[in-house]
Amino acid sequence: MGKLYFVHPGVLKVKKVTASFFVTIMVITLLLPCNLLAKNLWYFVVDSSGSMSDKAISATKAVLDCVDTQLSADEEVRIIFFDNTTSGSKKWSSMDSRSKVQFIQYFKNNFICDGGTRLFDTVAEVLADVNRDKPNFNNINVLILSDGEDTASKVHS
């Protein structure tokens, strides 16, 4: 039975998506020294390899539900897709209603499942990216949506 985990600092929500949904969202939350002027960062790392094709509807629903229910207007969101390669990171500085619509459209247009899975190298690159930006945020949440099978990493395999 697949389960989907959304973790926000101090809160753990467990949500069963479907009986056939085995994709997990792994969450890395970096709790940083509080800066009242800073905001939170949500970074979606999305596996768009061929093995995700039979999970695409459930994966899309999971990400869109998170954006709709978990994110407020004062949070920054970034997303990156990976298969054999990694796409460039796309950023929204705030998640107001207009940004949510843009994010959803971007996700739907770019979540095309094909190729291998460059999971470990992509996660390492994302963590290096957020490590550089950590002074700008109160909390950094990295959500990794993948079936977990790495087939294309070269550096971190």
Summary of the structure (lengths in Angstrom):
residues: 157
radius of gyration: 14.9
end to end distance: 27.9
largest distance: 42.5
contacts: 477
relative contact order: 0.25
helix: 34%
strand: 31%
